[in-house]
Amino acid sequence: MQKELIENNPILKKTIQFSLAVIDYCETLNSEKKFVISNQLLRSATSIGANSMEAQNAESKADFIHKMKIAAKEADETQYWLSLCEFGAAYPDCNNLQQKLEEIQRLLNAILGSAKRKNPISQF
């Protein structure tokens, strides 16, 4: 059941694939003793998918939008940590992760835009 939900839901599928790729990248960072960036990146990147998954069982449209906005914020934070890796002199290449993240960000923005149009909420 869970696997079917993920396979049929583009945001869940992409965030799980992204999380697995980030886990691999963070293992490389850890082997190079870059623990601070690794830990921060791992937390924010995997949180994107966790919040997207949690949104699937939202109690209301407002709750769904709120959880997806949290996922979008985590994606922005992840972009920051990946930028540090990109501009850091001694960090492994992360261009592939950045491309995947951009796809996820576009998808999150589309989901949020659609959800807000279908159910305008003044507080969001």
N, CA, C and O atoms as a printed pandas DataFrame, in Angstrom:
     atom_number atom_name residue_name chain_id  residue_number  x_coord  y_coord  z_coord
0              1         N          MET        A               1    0.832   -1.189    0.000
1              2        CA          MET        A               1    0.000    0.000    0.000
2              3         C          MET        A               1    0.879    1.256    0.000
3              4         O          MET        A               1    0.678    2.137   -0.836
4              5         N          GLN        A               2    1.838    1.356    0.910
5              6        CA          GLN        A               2    2.709    2.526    1.003
6              7         C          GLN        A               2    3.503    2.708   -0.289
7              8         O          GLN        A               2    3.631    3.827   -0.786
8              9         N          LYS        A               3    4.028    1.627   -0.828
9             10        CA          LYS        A               3    4.820    1.701   -2.047
10            11         C          LYS        A               3    3.967    2.197   -3.211
11            12         O          LYS        A               3    4.436    2.982   -4.035
12            13         N          GLU        A               4    2.732    1.748   -3.279
13            14        CA          GLU        A               4    1.821    2.185   -4.332
14            15         C          GLU        A               4    1.529    3.688   -4.206
15            16         O          GLU        A               4    1.504    4.404   -5.206
16            17         N          LEU        A               5    1.312    4.152   -2.985
17            18        CA          LEU        A               5    1.066    5.579   -2.749
18            19         C          LEU        A               5    2.241    6.402   -3.263
19            20         O          LEU        A               5    2.044    7.419   -3.929
20            21         N          ILE        A               6    3.431    5.978   -2.965
21            22        CA          ILE        A               6    4.630    6.709   -3.364
22            23         C          ILE        A               6    4.823    6.669   -4.877
23            24         O          ILE        A               6    5.126    7.693   -5.490
24            25         N          GLU        A               7    4.653    5.509   -5.475
25            26        CA          GLU        A               7    4.841    5.372   -6.920
26            27         C          GLU        A               7    3.844    6.213   -7.708
27            28         O          GLU        A               7    4.162    6.685   -8.800
28            29         N          ASN        A               8    2.647    6.406   -7.169
29            30        CA          ASN        A               8    1.601    7.144   -7.880
30            31         C          ASN        A               8    1.544    8.616   -7.516
31            32         O          ASN        A               8    0.664    9.330   -7.997
32            33         N          ASN        A               9    2.456    9.088   -6.683
33            34        CA          ASN        A               9    2.449   10.469   -6.242
34            35         C          ASN        A               9    3.798   11.100   -6.601
35            36         O          ASN        A               9    4.807   10.791   -5.966
36            37         N          PRO        A              10    3.829   11.980   -7.612
37            38        CA          PRO        A              10    5.107   12.518   -8.090
38            39         C          PRO        A              10    5.952   13.203   -7.014
39            40         O          PRO        A              10    7.170   13.029   -7.002
40            41         N          ILE        A              11    5.344   13.972   -6.115
41            42        CA          ILE        A              11    6.154   14.671   -5.116
42            43         C          ILE        A              11    6.766   13.680   -4.124
43            44         O          ILE        A              11    7.915   13.841   -3.713
44            45         N          LEU        A              12    6.010   12.669   -3.744
45            46        CA          LEU        A              12    6.560   11.666   -2.821
46            47         C          LEU        A              12    7.669   10.862   -3.493
47            48         O          LEU        A              12    8.708   10.593   -2.890
48            49         N          LYS        A              13    7.439   10.487   -4.727
49            50        CA          LYS        A              13    8.443    9.705   -5.458
50            51         C          LYS        A              13    9.744   10.499   -5.603
51            52         O          LYS        A              13   10.829    9.975   -5.352
52            53         N          LYS        A              14    9.628   11.760   -6.008
53            54        CA          LYS        A              14   10.825   12.582   -6.200
54            55         C          LYS        A              14   11.536   12.885   -4.878
55            56         O          LYS        A              14   12.766   12.900   -4.825
56            57         N          THR        A              15   10.769   13.124   -3.816
57            58        CA          THR        A              15   11.427   13.444   -2.543
58            59         C          THR        A              15   12.117   12.227   -1.938
59            60         O          THR        A              15   13.152   12.366   -1.286
60            61         N          ILE        A              16   11.568   11.058   -2.142
61            62        CA          ILE        A              16   12.248    9.853   -1.642
62            63         C          ILE        A              16   13.526    9.604   -2.433
63            64         O          ILE        A              16   14.569    9.302   -1.853
64            65         N          GLN        A              17   13.451    9.728   -3.745
65            66        CA          GLN        A              17   14.656    9.563   -4.563
66            67         C          GLN        A              17   15.718   10.593   -4.179
67            68         O          GLN        A              17   16.904   10.277   -4.079
68            69         N          PHE        A              18   15.268   11.825   -3.966
69            70        CA          PHE        A              18   16.186   12.892   -3.568
70            71         C          PHE        A              18   16.799   12.601   -2.202
71            72         O          PHE        A              18   18.007   12.750   -2.016
72            73         N          SER        A              19   15.978   12.192   -1.261
73            74        CA          SER        A              19   16.482   11.881    0.086
74            75         C          SER        A              19   17.542   10.788    0.038
75            76         O          SER        A              19   18.567   10.887    0.713
76            77         N          LEU        A              20   17.305    9.758   -0.746
77            78        CA          LEU        A              20   18.286    8.675   -0.857
78            79         C          LEU        A              20   19.593    9.174   -1.464
79            80         O          LEU        A              20   20.675    8.775   -1.033
80            81         N          ALA        A              21   19.492   10.050   -2.466
81            82        CA          ALA        A              21   20.701   10.623   -3.074
82            83         C          ALA        A              21   21.437   11.511   -2.074
83            84         O          ALA        A              21   22.667   11.504   -2.029
84            85         N          VAL        A              22   20.701   12.267   -1.281
85            86        CA          VAL        A              22   21.322   13.128   -0.267
86            87         C          VAL        A              22   21.989   12.278    0.812
87            88         O          VAL        A              22   23.076   12.615    1.280
88            89         N          ILE        A              23   21.358   11.200    1.204
89            90        CA          ILE        A              23   21.966   10.303    2.196
90            91         C          ILE        A              23   23.324    9.819    1.693
91            92         O          ILE        A              23   24.303    9.822    2.439
92            93         N          ASP        A              24   23.381    9.407    0.439
93            94        CA          ASP        A              24   24.661    8.969   -0.136
94            95         C          ASP        A              24   25.687   10.102   -0.125
95            96         O          ASP        A              24   26.846    9.895    0.234
96            97         N          TYR        A              25   25.254   11.293   -0.518
97            98        CA          TYR        A              25   26.157   12.446   -0.547
98            99         C          TYR        A              25   26.658   12.767    0.863
99           100         O          TYR        A              25   27.836   13.068    1.055
100          101         N          CYS        A              26   25.765   12.701    1.838
101          102        CA          CYS        A              26   26.155   12.988    3.225
102          103         C          CYS        A              26   27.113   11.940    3.773
103          104         O          CYS        A              26   27.973   12.256    4.596
104          105         N          GLU        A              27   26.976   10.715    3.334
105          106        CA          GLU        A              27   27.947    9.693    3.740
106          107         C          GLU        A              27   29.338   10.045    3.217
107          108         O          GLU        A              27   30.340    9.826    3.896
108          109         N          THR        A              28   29.385   10.590    2.004
109          110        CA          THR        A              28   30.661   11.048    1.456
110          111         C          THR        A              28   31.202   12.216    2.277
111          112         O          THR        A              28   32.386   12.259    2.610
112          113         N          LEU        A              29   30.313   13.167    2.601
113          114        CA          LEU        A              29   30.746   14.294    3.439
114          115         C          LEU        A              29   31.276   13.803    4.785
115          116         O          LEU        A              29   32.297   14.291    5.269
116          117         N          ASN        A              30   30.590   12.853    5.379
117          118        CA          ASN        A              30   31.040   12.309    6.669
118          119         C          ASN        A              30   32.408   11.654    6.551
119          120         O          ASN        A              30   33.243   11.794    7.444
120          121         N          SER        A              31   32.638   10.946    5.464
121          122        CA          SER        A              31   33.941   10.290    5.287
122          123         C          SER        A              31   35.055   11.327    5.142
123          124         O          SER        A              31   36.224   11.040    5.400
124          125         N          GLU        A              32   34.672   12.538    4.726
125          126        CA          GLU        A              32   35.652   13.630    4.596
126          127         C          GLU        A              32   35.632   14.544    5.830
127          128         O          GLU        A              32   36.221   15.625    5.830
128          129         N          LYS        A              33   34.940   14.083    6.878
129          130        CA          LYS        A              33   34.856   14.788    8.161
130          131         C          LYS        A              33   34.204   16.169    8.057
131          132         O          LYS        A              33   34.589   17.103    8.760
132          133         N          LYS        A              34   33.239   16.280    7.193
133          134        CA          LYS        A              34   32.471   17.528    7.035
134          135         C          LYS        A              34   31.108   17.326    7.700
135          136         O          LYS        A              34   30.061   17.366    7.052
136          137         N          PHE        A              35   31.161   17.109    9.003
137          138        CA          PHE        A              35   29.984   16.690    9.766
138          139         C          PHE        A              35   28.916   17.775    9.909
139          140         O          PHE        A              35   27.724   17.475    9.848
140          141         N          VAL        A              36   29.320   19.013   10.095
141          142        CA          VAL        A              36   28.341   20.080   10.341
142          143         C          VAL        A              36   27.424   20.248    9.136
143          144         O          VAL        A              36   26.201   20.222    9.277
144          145         N          ILE        A              37   28.000   20.418    7.971
145          146        CA          ILE        A              37   27.197   20.584    6.752
146          147         C          ILE        A              37   26.405   19.313    6.480
147          148         O          ILE        A              37   25.229   19.378    6.120
148          149         N          SER        A              38   27.032   18.175    6.646
149          150        CA          SER        A              38   26.363   16.904    6.401
150          151         C          SER        A              38   25.097   16.766    7.241
151          152         O          SER        A              38   24.037   16.410    6.727
152          153         N          ASN        A              39   25.213   17.048    8.526
153          154        CA          ASN        A              39   24.063   16.909    9.424
154          155         C          ASN        A              39   22.941   17.874    9.055
155          156         O          ASN        A              39   21.774   17.482    9.020
156          157         N          GLN        A              40   23.279   19.120    8.782
157          158        CA          GLN        A              40   22.269   20.122    8.440
158          159         C          GLN        A              40   21.584   19.773    7.124
159          160         O          GLN        A              40   20.360   19.838    7.012
160          161         N          LEU        A              41   22.385   19.402    6.134
161          162        CA          LEU        A              41   21.845   19.032    4.822
162          163         C          LEU        A              41   20.935   17.814    4.933
163          164         O          LEU        A              41   19.847   17.791    4.358
164          165         N          LEU        A              42   21.376   16.820    5.663
165          166        CA          LEU        A              42   20.586   15.601    5.814
166          167         C          LEU        A              42   19.234   15.891    6.455
167          168         O          LEU        A              42   18.209   15.376    6.007
168          169         N          ARG        A              43   19.231   16.701    7.486
169          170        CA          ARG        A              43   17.973   17.018    8.178
170          171         C          ARG        A              43   17.005   17.778    7.280
171          172         O          ARG        A              43   15.837   17.406    7.166
172          173         N          SER        A              44   17.482   18.830    6.649
173          174        CA          SER        A              44   16.567   19.649    5.842
174          175         C          SER        A              44   16.100   18.890    4.598
175          176         O          SER        A              44   14.927   18.966    4.234
176          177         N          ALA        A              45   17.001   18.164    3.950
177          178        CA          ALA        A              45   16.643   17.467    2.711
178          179         C          ALA        A              45   15.623   16.356    2.950
179          180         O          ALA        A              45   14.676   16.208    2.178
180          181         N          THR        A              46   15.808   15.591    3.992
181          182        CA          THR        A              46   14.857   14.508    4.255
182          183         C          THR        A              46   13.540   15.032    4.812
183          184         O          THR        A              46   12.511   14.364    4.713
184          185         N          SER        A              47   13.570   16.216    5.391
185          186        CA          SER        A              47   12.350   16.820    5.915
186          187         C          SER        A              47   11.384   17.231    4.807
187          188         O          SER        A              47   10.175   17.296    5.029
188          189         N          ILE        A              48   11.907   17.506    3.625
189          190        CA          ILE        A              48   11.040   17.859    2.491
190          191         C          ILE        A              48   10.051   16.719    2.242
191          192         O          ILE        A              48    8.843   16.940    2.162
192          193         N          GLY        A              49   10.571   15.518    2.122
193          194        CA          GLY        A              49    9.726   14.355    1.874
194          195         C          GLY        A              49    8.850   13.997    3.055
195          196         O          GLY        A              49    7.701   13.589    2.884
196          197         N          ALA        A              50    9.394   14.149    4.262
197          198        CA          ALA        A              50    8.607   13.821    5.454
198          199         C          ALA        A              50    7.381   14.727    5.556
199          200         O          ALA        A              50    6.289   14.255    5.874
200          201         N          ASN        A              51    7.549   16.007    5.292
201          202        CA          ASN        A              51    6.415   16.925    5.351
202          203         C          ASN        A              51    5.448   16.704    4.189
203          204         O          ASN        A              51    4.237   16.846    4.353
204          205         N          SER        A              52    5.974   16.361    3.032
205          206        CA          SER        A              52    5.104   16.043    1.892
206          207         C          SER        A              52    4.275   14.797    2.186
207          208         O          SER        A              52    3.095   14.735    1.844
208          209         N          MET        A              53    4.892   13.815    2.816
209          210        CA          MET        A              53    4.180   12.592    3.190
210          211         C          MET        A              53    3.111   12.907    4.234
211          212         O          MET        A              53    1.981   12.428    4.143
212          213         N          GLU        A              54    3.476   13.708    5.212
213          214        CA          GLU        A              54    2.528   14.072    6.257
214          215         C          GLU        A              54    1.332   14.832    5.676
215          216         O          GLU        A              54    0.209   14.683    6.159
216          217         N          ALA        A              55    1.563   15.629    4.660
217          218        CA          ALA        A              55    0.485   16.400    4.021
218          219         C          ALA        A              55   -0.556   15.490    3.376
219          220         O          ALA        A              55   -1.706   15.892    3.197
220          221         N          GLN        A              56   -0.161   14.276    3.031
221          222        CA          GLN        A              56   -1.099   13.348    2.379
222          223         C          GLN        A              56   -2.237   12.954    3.319
223          224         O          GLN        A              56   -3.298   12.526    2.866
224          225         N          ASN        A              57   -2.022   13.095    4.608
225          226        CA          ASN        A              57   -3.062   12.778    5.599
226          227         C          ASN        A              57   -3.499   14.026    6.355
227          228         O          ASN        A              57   -3.839   13.960    7.537
228          229         N          ALA        A              58   -3.488   15.145    5.677
229          230        CA          ALA        A              58   -3.857   16.414    6.305
230          231         C          ALA        A              58   -5.316   16.377    6.755
231          232         O          ALA        A              58   -6.154   15.699    6.162
232          233         N          GLU        A              59   -5.589   17.118    7.807
233          234        CA          GLU        A              59   -6.939   17.166    8.367
234          235         C          GLU        A              59   -7.855   18.091    7.578
235          236         O          GLU        A              59   -9.078   17.976    7.664
236          237         N          SER        A              60   -7.272   19.006    6.810
237          238        CA          SER        A              60   -8.051   19.959    6.028
238          239         C          SER        A              60   -7.174   20.494    4.899
239          240         O          SER        A              60   -5.976   20.215    4.849
240          241         N          LYS        A              61   -7.777   21.261    3.997
241          242        CA          LYS        A              61   -6.998   21.911    2.939
242          243         C          LYS        A              61   -5.972   22.861    3.553
243          244         O          LYS        A              61   -4.829   22.931    3.102
244          245         N          ALA        A              62   -6.391   23.590    4.584
245          246        CA          ALA        A              62   -5.474   24.520    5.252
246          247         C          ALA        A              62   -4.281   23.765    5.844
247          248         O          ALA        A              62   -3.145   24.229    5.748
248          249         N          ASP        A              63   -4.532   22.622    6.443
249          250        CA          ASP        A              63   -3.467   21.805    7.012
250          251         C          ASP        A              63   -2.552   21.283    5.901
251          252         O          ASP        A              63   -1.331   21.264    6.058
252          253         N          PHE        A              64   -3.138   20.865    4.790
253          254        CA          PHE        A              64   -2.363   20.395    3.638
254          255         C          PHE        A              64   -1.433   21.509    3.148
255          256         O          PHE        A              64   -0.239   21.286    2.949
256          257         N          ILE        A              65   -1.986   22.698    2.959
257          258        CA          ILE        A              65   -1.193   23.825    2.480
258          259         C          ILE        A              65   -0.078   24.146    3.468
259          260         O          ILE        A              65    1.060   24.396    3.071
260          261         N          HIS        A              66   -0.408   24.138    4.744
261          262        CA          HIS        A              66    0.590   24.427    5.780
262          263         C          HIS        A              66    1.757   23.437    5.719
263          264         O          HIS        A              66    2.919   23.841    5.768
264          265         N          LYS        A              67    1.452   22.164    5.614
265          266        CA          LYS        A              67    2.506   21.142    5.580
266          267         C          LYS        A              67    3.344   21.238    4.302
267          268         O          LYS        A              67    4.558   21.036    4.328
268          269         N          MET        A              68    2.683   21.547    3.192
269          270        CA          MET        A              68    3.424   21.692    1.942
270          271         C          MET        A              68    4.288   22.956    1.972
271          272         O          MET        A              68    5.363   22.982    1.371
272          273         N          LYS        A              69    3.830   23.999    2.661
273          274        CA          LYS        A              69    4.657   25.198    2.812
274          275         C          LYS        A              69    5.888   24.898    3.660
275          276         O          LYS        A              69    6.970   25.423    3.399
276          277         N          ILE        A              70    5.724   24.066    4.661
277          278        CA          ILE        A              70    6.884   23.656    5.460
278          279         C          ILE        A              70    7.863   22.889    4.578
279          280         O          ILE        A              70    9.073   23.103    4.664
280          281         N          ALA        A              71    7.352   21.999    3.731
281          282        CA          ALA        A              71    8.213   21.255    2.803
282          283         C          ALA        A              71    8.970   22.233    1.893
283          284         O          ALA        A              71   10.157   22.045    1.629
284          285         N          ALA        A              72    8.281   23.271    1.418
285          286        CA          ALA        A              72    8.922   24.265    0.552
286          287         C          ALA        A              72   10.010   25.034    1.312
287          288         O          ALA        A              72   11.067   25.325    0.752
288          289         N          LYS        A              73    9.761   25.360    2.565
289          290        CA          LYS        A              73   10.772   26.041    3.375
290          291         C          LYS        A              73   11.985   25.149    3.601
291          292         O          LYS        A              73   13.124   25.616    3.563
292          293         N          GLU        A              74   11.740   23.873    3.836
293          294        CA          GLU        A              74   12.851   22.924    4.008
294          295         C          GLU        A              74   13.651   22.808    2.710
295          296         O          GLU        A              74   14.871   22.651    2.737
296          297         N          ALA        A              75   12.957   22.888    1.584
297          298        CA          ALA        A              75   13.649   22.854    0.290
298          299         C          ALA        A              75   14.546   24.081    0.138
299          300         O          ALA        A              75   15.664   23.978   -0.367
300          301         N          ASP        A              76   14.053   25.243    0.574
301          302        CA          ASP        A              76   14.877   26.456    0.521
302          303         C          ASP        A              76   16.112   26.317    1.412
303          304         O          ASP        A              76   17.210   26.719    1.028
304          305         N          GLU        A              77   15.924   25.746    2.602
305          306        CA          GLU        A              77   17.071   25.543    3.486
306          307         C          GLU        A              77   18.060   24.560    2.861
307          308         O          GLU        A              77   19.273   24.760    2.933
308          309         N          THR        A              78   17.550   23.526    2.264
309          310        CA          THR        A              78   18.407   22.544    1.599
310          311         C          THR        A              78   19.212   23.202    0.487
311          312         O          THR        A              78   20.388   22.897    0.290
312          313         N          GLN        A              79   18.563   24.109   -0.236
313          314        CA          GLN        A              79   19.254   24.840   -1.303
314          315         C          GLN        A              79   20.430   25.640   -0.730
315          316         O          GLN        A              79   21.490   25.727   -1.350
316          317         N          TYR        A              80   20.235   26.212    0.440
317          318        CA          TYR        A              80   21.316   26.955    1.092
318          319         C          TYR        A              80   22.512   26.046    1.389
319          320         O          TYR        A              80   23.650   26.386    1.066
320          321         N          TRP        A              81   22.249   24.894    2.004
321          322        CA          TRP        A              81   23.342   23.988    2.365
322          323         C          TRP        A              81   24.050   23.466    1.119
323          324         O          TRP        A              81   25.273   23.322    1.112
324          325         N          LEU        A              82   23.287   23.184    0.068
325          326        CA          LEU        A              82   23.913   22.734   -1.180
326          327         C          LEU        A              82   24.745   23.856   -1.810
327          328         O          LEU        A              82   25.775   23.593   -2.430
328          329         N          SER        A              83   24.299   25.097   -1.652
329          330        CA          SER        A              83   25.076   26.230   -2.162
330          331         C          SER        A              83   26.419   26.336   -1.436
331          332         O          SER        A              83   27.444   26.623   -2.054
332          333         N          LEU        A              84   26.406   26.103   -0.132
333          334        CA          LEU        A              84   27.670   26.100    0.606
334          335         C          LEU        A              84   28.604   25.018    0.076
335          336         O          LEU        A              84   29.809   25.236   -0.054
336          337         N          CYS        A              85   28.047   23.866   -0.224
337          338        CA          CYS        A              85   28.871   22.786   -0.781
338          339         C          CYS        A              85   29.392   23.164   -2.167
339          340         O          CYS        A              85   30.542   22.889   -2.511
340          341         N          GLU        A              86   28.532   23.796   -2.949
341          342        CA          GLU        A              86   28.936   24.193   -4.299
342          343         C          GLU        A              86   30.086   25.199   -4.266
343          344         O          GLU        A              86   31.041   25.087   -5.035
344          345         N          PHE        A              87   29.987   26.179   -3.372
345          346        CA          PHE        A              87   30.981   27.239   -3.335
346          347         C          PHE        A              87   32.162   26.935   -2.425
347          348         O          PHE        A              87   33.180   27.626   -2.474
348          349         N          GLY        A              88   32.034   25.903   -1.594
349          350        CA          GLY        A              88   33.148   25.499   -0.736
350          351         C          GLY        A              88   34.256   24.882   -1.572
351          352         O          GLY        A              88   33.999   24.145   -2.524
352          353         N          ALA        A              89   35.475   25.189   -1.210
353          354        CA          ALA        A              89   36.620   24.749   -2.013
354          355         C          ALA        A              89   36.816   23.235   -2.005
355          356         O          ALA        A              89   37.238   22.664   -3.011
356          357         N          ALA        A              90   36.518   22.584   -0.898
357          358        CA          ALA        A              90   36.876   21.169   -0.768
358          359         C          ALA        A              90   35.648   20.270   -0.604
359          360         O          ALA        A              90   35.675   19.310    0.166
360          361         N          TYR        A              91   34.579   20.584   -1.326
361          362        CA          TYR        A              91   33.364   19.773   -1.219
362          363         C          TYR        A              91   33.120   19.036   -2.524
363          364         O          TYR        A              91   33.410   19.560   -3.600
364          365         N          PRO        A              92   32.587   17.817   -2.435
365          366        CA          PRO        A              92   32.292   17.056   -3.652
366          367         C          PRO        A              92   31.188   17.746   -4.474
367          368         O          PRO        A              92   30.369   18.494   -3.941
368          369         N          ASP        A              93   31.195   17.478   -5.753
369          370        CA          ASP        A              93   30.215   18.051   -6.675
370          371         C          ASP        A              93   28.792   17.690   -6.239
371          372         O          ASP        A              93   28.504   16.544   -5.898
372          373         N          CYS        A              94   27.920   18.686   -6.259
373          374        CA          CYS        A              94   26.524   18.449   -5.867
374          375         C          CYS        A              94   25.543   18.976   -6.912
375          376         O          CYS        A              94   24.371   19.193   -6.603
376          377         N          ASN        A              95   26.007   19.183   -8.141
377          378        CA          ASN        A              95   25.139   19.719   -9.196
378          379         C          ASN        A              95   23.922   18.837   -9.446
379          380         O          ASN        A              95   22.824   19.345   -9.670
380          381         N          ASN        A              96   24.110   17.531   -9.409
381          382        CA          ASN        A              96   22.995   16.611   -9.624
382          383         C          ASN        A              96   21.917   16.799   -8.545
383          384         O          ASN        A              96   20.722   16.794   -8.840
384          385         N          LEU        A              97   22.354   16.961   -7.312
385          386        CA          LEU        A              97   21.401   17.190   -6.216
386          387         C          LEU        A              97   20.680   18.517   -6.401
387          388         O          LEU        A              97   19.479   18.609   -6.149
388          389         N          GLN        A              98   21.390   19.530   -6.832
389          390        CA          GLN        A              98   20.765   20.835   -7.035
390          391         C          GLN        A              98   19.709   20.773   -8.139
391          392         O          GLN        A              98   18.654   21.397   -8.026
392          393         N          GLN        A              99   19.988   20.036   -9.185
393          394        CA          GLN        A              99   19.007   19.880  -10.271
394          395         C          GLN        A              99   17.752   19.159   -9.774
395          396         O          GLN        A              99   16.630   19.558  -10.084
396          397         N          LYS        A             100   17.957   18.105   -9.008
397          398        CA          LYS        A             100   16.818   17.369   -8.461
398          399         C          LYS        A             100   16.004   18.253   -7.515
399          400         O          LYS        A             100   14.774   18.213   -7.513
400          401         N          LEU        A             101   16.702   19.041   -6.722
401          402        CA          LEU        A             101   16.020   19.935   -5.790
402          403         C          LEU        A             101   15.201   20.986   -6.545
403          404         O          LEU        A             101   14.080   21.298   -6.143
404          405         N          GLU        A             102   15.741   21.525   -7.617
405          406        CA          GLU        A             102   14.996   22.511   -8.419
406          407         C          GLU        A             102   13.701   21.906   -8.957
407          408         O          GLU        A             102   12.667   22.574   -8.974
408          409         N          GLU        A             103   13.750   20.660   -9.392
409          410        CA          GLU        A             103   12.535   19.963   -9.853
410          411         C          GLU        A             103   11.509   19.878   -8.728
411          412         O          GLU        A             103   10.324   20.144   -8.926
412          413         N          ILE        A             104   11.985   19.504   -7.553
413          414        CA          ILE        A             104   11.093   19.383   -6.390
414          415         C          ILE        A             104   10.505   20.742   -6.041
415          416         O          ILE        A             104    9.316   20.841   -5.739
416          417         N          GLN        A             105   11.317   21.784   -6.078
417          418        CA          GLN        A             105   10.824   23.119   -5.751
418          419         C          GLN        A             105    9.753   23.571   -6.751
419          420         O          GLN        A             105    8.744   24.154   -6.357
420          421         N          ARG        A             106    9.969   23.306   -8.024
421          422        CA          ARG        A             106    8.951   23.653   -9.030
422          423         C          ARG        A             106    7.659   22.893   -8.763
423          424         O          ARG        A             106    6.570   23.460   -8.860
424          425         N          LEU        A             107    7.775   21.637   -8.435
425          426        CA          LEU        A             107    6.603   20.813   -8.159
426          427         C          LEU        A             107    5.872   21.301   -6.904
427          428         O          LEU        A             107    4.644   21.391   -6.897
428          429         N          LEU        A             108    6.613   21.612   -5.857
429          430        CA          LEU        A             108    5.993   22.142   -4.640
430          431         C          LEU        A             108    5.270   23.461   -4.914
431          432         O          LEU        A             108    4.163   23.681   -4.423
432          433         N          ASN        A             109    5.895   24.332   -5.695
433          434        CA          ASN        A             109    5.264   25.611   -6.032
434          435         C          ASN        A             109    3.977   25.401   -6.830
435          436         O          ASN        A             109    2.992   26.110   -6.624
436          437         N          ALA        A             110    3.990   24.433   -7.734
437          438        CA          ALA        A             110    2.782   24.135   -8.516
438          439         C          ALA        A             110    1.683   23.574   -7.618
439          440         O          ALA        A             110    0.518   23.952   -7.744
440          441         N          ILE        A             111    2.052   22.684   -6.726
441          442        CA          ILE        A             111    1.076   22.092   -5.799
442          443         C          ILE        A             111    0.474   23.174   -4.914
443          444         O          ILE        A             111   -0.743   23.227   -4.733
444          445         N          LEU        A             112    1.313   24.028   -4.368
445          446        CA          LEU        A             112    0.820   25.097   -3.494
446          447         C          LEU        A             112   -0.059   26.081   -4.266
447          448         O          LEU        A             112   -1.099   26.512   -3.769
448          449         N          GLY        A             113    0.358   26.430   -5.464
449          450        CA          GLY        A             113   -0.442   27.346   -6.276
450          451         C          GLY        A             113   -1.810   26.774   -6.583
451          452         O          GLY        A             113   -2.819   27.474   -6.496
452          453         N          SER        A             114   -1.842   25.505   -6.942
453          454        CA          SER        A             114   -3.100   24.835   -7.251
454          455         C          SER        A             114   -3.989   24.714   -6.015
455          456         O          SER        A             114   -5.194   24.959   -6.084
456          457         N          ALA        A             115   -3.398   24.341   -4.900
457          458        CA          ALA        A             115   -4.173   24.175   -3.666
458          459         C          ALA        A             115   -4.756   25.503   -3.198
459          460         O          ALA        A             115   -5.890   25.551   -2.720
460          461         N          LYS        A             116   -3.997   26.565   -3.332
461          462        CA          LYS        A             116   -4.478   27.884   -2.907
462          463         C          LYS        A             116   -5.591   28.386   -3.822
463          464         O          LYS        A             116   -6.540   29.011   -3.348
464          465         N          ARG        A             117   -5.492   28.125   -5.122
465          466        CA          ARG        A             117   -6.541   28.553   -6.057
466          467         C          ARG        A             117   -7.843   27.820   -5.795
467          468         O          ARG        A             117   -8.926   28.394   -5.906
468          469         N          LYS        A             118   -7.726   26.551   -5.449
469          470        CA          LYS        A             118   -8.920   25.747   -5.194
470          471         C          LYS        A             118   -9.575   26.096   -3.873
471          472         O          LYS        A             118  -10.779   25.908   -3.700
472          473         N          ASN        A             119   -8.780   26.607   -2.938
473          474        CA          ASN        A             119   -9.300   26.899   -1.607
474          475         C          ASN        A             119   -8.573   28.121   -1.046
475          476         O          ASN        A             119   -7.663   27.984   -0.229
476          477         N          PRO        A             120   -8.980   29.325   -1.491
477          478        CA          PRO        A             120   -8.275   30.512   -0.993
478          479         C          PRO        A             120   -8.410   30.639    0.521
479          480         O          PRO        A             120   -9.504   30.545    1.078
480          481         N          ILE        A             121   -7.283   30.851    1.159
481          482        CA          ILE        A             121   -7.250   30.970    2.619
482          483         C          ILE        A             121   -6.517   32.266    2.942
483          484         O          ILE        A             121   -5.370   32.450    2.537
484          485         N          SER        A             122   -7.163   33.146    3.656
485          486        CA          SER        A             122   -6.584   34.457    3.916
486          487         C          SER        A             122   -5.316   34.401    4.750
487          488         O          SER        A             122   -4.446   35.256    4.584
488          489         N          GLN        A             123   -5.179   33.427    5.641
489          490        CA          GLN        A             123   -4.005   33.389    6.509
490          491         C          GLN        A             123   -2.785   32.807    5.816
491          492         O          GLN        A             123   -1.686   32.888    6.365
492          493         N          PHE        A             124   -2.930   32.231    4.644
493          494        CA          PHE        A             124   -1.771   31.656    3.942
494          495         C          PHE        A             124   -1.422   32.517    2.781
495          496         O          PHE        A             124   -0.476   32.217    2.053
